[in-house]
Amino acid sequence: MIRRAYDEPGADDGYRVLVDRFWPRGRSKAALRLDQWARELAPSAGLIRWFGHIQTRWPAFRERYRNELDTPASRDRLRALLDAAGDARITLVYGARNETENQAVVLCEVLLEMR
């Protein structure tokens, strides 16, 4: 499950993980109610800059981000995230405005493939 950082946490969110490299503006720790901040799983700064939420770059962004996640270190971090959540639902929290083309969508796909 994914949820914007600017939306209120849901009662059924389970294990909430911020997946942005930077803290969402104007949101407090208390408001976000996070269990983890996995900034090391966020896209690289260079990839974020390149993407710039330009819609025509979305397919290439997805592929490049998946490639960033396909390293031994990233796979270890992904596995650690799954282990930390246990049987709880994982909610990936992100700050982007676009709800369908952002890193949480890609990360959710990868985590579902690993479960």
Buried (B, 14 or more C-beta within 10 A) or exposed (E): BBBBBBEEBEEEBBBBBBBBBEBBEEBEEEEBBBBBBBEEBBBEEEBBEBBEEEEEBBEEBBEBBBEBBEEEEBEEBBEEBBEBBEEEEBBBBBBBEEEEBBBBBBBBEBBEEEE
